[in-house]
Amino acid sequence: MGGTVVTPVTALPAPVAAAQDEVAALSAQIQSTILQAQAEAAAAGLSGDDAAASIEAAVQAVIAASGASPTVAYQALASARASLSASGQLSSAAAAAVSSVQAAISGAAVGGAPGAGGSGGAPQGAPGSAGAGGGGGSDYRPAT
C-alpha cells in the first residue's frame, strides 16, 4: 500500500500572493481616503453631488499615486466598497464616487486596449458602396 504522498499547498504562488497583497494594501488606502473625504465633505456642508465629486477626486488621486494596474485598482475599489458597506460606513455620496471611479477604470481598461473588444491592427477603411460601380462609402461620388 505504498501510495503517493500528497503535500497540501499552504501558500499561494508568489505572483498571486503579491497581487493579493497589492489589492489589500490599496483597498486599505482607499477605505481610509473615503472615510477622510466623507468627513471633510460633511464638515464643509457639501451637497450629495459635491461630496461625491470630492470623494471621487480623492479616490482617483490615491489610485494614481499607487501606480496600480487597472485590474488591481478595480479589485481594490470593490473590496473597499464591500468592507465599508458591510460596516455601515459608506455614504451614498461615497458609493456614487466609487461607482464612478470603477466605471472610469472599466472604460479605460476595455476601450484603450486593441485586444479588448477592438479589432486592433490597421484601420479598416470605409465600407463598400451599395450601388453599382463599387468602392467608397455612402458619400463616395465617382468623377464624371
Secondary structure, DSSP 8 states (H G I E B T S, - for coil): ----------S--HHHHHHHHHHHHHHHHHHHHHHHHHHHHHHHT--HHHHHHHHHHHHHHHHHHHT--HHHHHHHHHHHHHHHHHTT---HHHHHHHHHHHHHHHHHHHHS-TTTTS--SS-------SSTT--S-TT-----
